[in-house]
Amino acid sequence: MGGGGDEAVQPLFVTKQLKGRVAYRCFASTIFVGICLILVYRLKHIPSSEEHEHGRWAWIGLFMAELWFGFYWIITQSARWNVVYRLPFKNRLLQRYGDKLPAVDVFVCTADPTLEPPTLVVNTVLSAMAYNYPTEKLSVYLSDDGGSELTFYALLEASRFAKRWIPFCKKFKVEPRSPHAYFLNHHDSDLDITFAHEWLTIKKLYEDMKNRIESAAEMGSIPKEERDQHKGFSEWDSKITKKDHQSIVQILIDGRDTKSLDSDGNRLPTLVYMAREKKPQVNHNFKAGSMNALIRVSSEMSNGDIILNLDCDMYPNDPDAIVEALCFFLDEEKGKRVCYVQYPQYYNNIHQSNIYSSSSMVVNKIELAGVDGYGGALYCGTGCFHRRESLCGRKYSEDFKAEWNSKTWKNAEKTVQELEEASKVLASCSYEKGTLWGKEMGLMYGCSVEDIITGLTIQCKGWEPVHYNPNKRGFLGVAATTLDHALIQYKRWAEGMFQIFISNYCPFLYGHGKIKLGAQMGYCVYLLWAPNSLPMLYYTIIPPLFLLHGVALFPEVSSPWFLPFAYVFTAKNTYSMLEALWCGDSFKAWWNLERSWLIRSSTSYLFAFIDNLRKLLGLSETTFDITDKVVDEGVLNRYQQEIMEFGNASLMVYIISTLALLNLFSFLGGMMRVIIEFRNGFSGLIPHIILCGLTVMLNLPVYHALFIRSDRGRIPSSVMFASIVFASLACLLPFNYCS
C-alpha cells in the first residue's frame, strides 16, 4: 500500500451523529405523555350501553385506532433517536491503494422492452461504463428478463457509441454521464468554441444511435445488415418468446482484449448481455432470480469483489461514486464488517412540490440514516454496492480477513466463446435446483420486495450495512408521473413488506439477538405500512359521519382532556413540517406528502393488506408489477404543471373519490348543523370540524378533478356519479347502523 506514516492509520470514513438528539428526545417524551393521556381518556370515558349505545362501538373503534397510532409512532422513533451521517475520504483511498483497487461489477436489470424502453436502459449502461474507475477493473452486465433482441440490439449500439462517449466524458469531465440527461440539460450555446465542435459531434452520434434503436422498435425487427454483423442475433428465432427461451449470454466488449479500445486508445470496460433461461412452467422469482443469475455469470468472468446493482431507470449521477463507496469497504478498522453501501433513491423528474411524494427528503436524510444508527441500513434494491462474499451467503466472523482481488478476470485463459457457453449453464432454469440459491445464497426468493428481506438476512449473519447520503446525489431515476403508477408501486412495496412482517422473517423474531432492537423497529416503520390502512380508513370515515349527525367523539374544547389531543396533533404535525423544511422539502411538498399518505392508506396500503390475507388463505400468489416508464406527452405536460393525473376508472380512483366526497358532504352538513344549533353548544364537534376540514383541504385536487377539469387526466364522469351515490348513501344510512 502507498502513503505510509500517519496517512496509513487514518480512517477512510468517519461516522457523525446528528446534533440536537437530547432536545428531540425530550420533545418526543412529551408526545408520548400526550398519547398516554389520550388513551386514558378513551378508557375512562367509554359510553355505557344504557346512556349512549349508538356511540359506544365507534368510541371503542377510535380507541383501537389511536392505540395503533401510538404504537406505530413509537416504532417510528427508532428512525429518529440515533441519526448518523457518513463521511468518506476518497483522496486517502486513492493515495493508499493506488492501482490495487478491487474489481467492480455493475448489474443493470430490465424486464420489458415496452415498459422500459431500450434507450432508457442503454443510457444507464453508458453512464455506468463511464465511471471514473480503472476500466480494466470495471465490468457492466445487463440482465434482460424480457429476452428481447431489441434490447440486445440497443446494447450492441451502445457498445459502439461507448468508444466515443467514454473518452468524451473523461476528457471534458462531463456530468451527468447519461447521454440523455446530459444533452437535455446542456446546450451548445453554453460552451466555448473549442469544446462546442466535439460536443456537437458526440450529440449527433447519440441522436443517430437513438433514432436507429427507436426505428427498430417501431418496425418490431432488427435491420438485416445488423443481424448479419453480429453472431449474437443467431440466438433469436421465431420460437423464442419472453416466457420461453434458452439462456443467452453475449460478451459485447471483452475487457481482456487489448484491441478493445476507445477512440483515444484506452481500454474499454467489459460489457455483457444476459437473458436467463425461461420456461412457462418454472417459477423464475422475478428480479431476485435475475440478480442471482448475474452473480453466477459474473463469477465465471470478471468476478468482481464489489457488485453495484442498478434498476434500468436509475443512472449513475456521480462519476466518483465507486471510489467513495470503496472507502467503507477498504477501511482498515471497520471496513471488513461492511456488507453493502446503500445510496438513497432520488429522481431527476421531480418538481419542487413533488405531487406524488415519490421521494421524501425526510426518509433519505432522517429515517434511513436513523435506522443506520442502529446498524440496520435497509437494502433498497438499486444504487447499492455489495460485498460479493456477503451477498453470496457468507457469515461474518471476527477472524474474517478481506482479500481484495486486484486481478481482472477469474478465467483469463478462456476464450469469449468458452466463457459464454459456460455462463449459459449458470443462467439455466435447472441450475438452482437442490442448491441454496434464494434461501441462503444471493437474493432471497418468495417475496416481491426481495431487497428488504435480503438485506435483513445479510445483517443477521453478522454483517453491518451503511447508508450513505452524499451532498452530490449518486444515482437518479425516473419517478412515476401518474397517480395510478405511483399507487401501484407503493401497493407492491407495502404488500411485500407486510408479507415479511407476518412471515418467519419478521425482524422481531428473525432478528432477535442478531441485530439491535432499534434496527428491528426501524425495519417495521416500513413493514407496517399495510396495516396502517385500517385505522387511517376508520379515522377518515367515522368522525365525519358522526359530525354529520352531531355526535361528539372527542372532548369539548373547554375540557382539560382536550389539551392532550390538541397538543399531540399540533406538536406532531408542526414538527413534521419543520423536519421536512430542514431536510430541503418545500411546504407544498410536505403538504403533498400528507395528501399522499392519506390516499395511499385508503388504496395502496389497504389493497396490500387484503392481498396478504388472501395469500394466507391460499387464494393468491406473489406477483411483480412493472411500472411503465413510457410517458404520454399530455400526461407529461400535466405532470410538469404539477396537475395530478387520475384519468382512469380503477377501483383505487373510486375509493379516493368516494372518501373525498364523504368528507365534503359531512363537513358541509356538520357546518350547517353547527349554524342551526349554535345556541345549544357545539364545542364537542370542533375536533370533528378540524379533522374533516383538513381532509377536505387535502382533497382539493380530487374535487378539482371531479368537477372542474376537462382534460384527459380528470376523474371520469362514471366515477364521479358513482362516488356521489356511494358517499350520499353513506351519509343517509340510519345512525344506529353507522355506529
Disulfide bonds with the S-S distance in Angstrom:
none
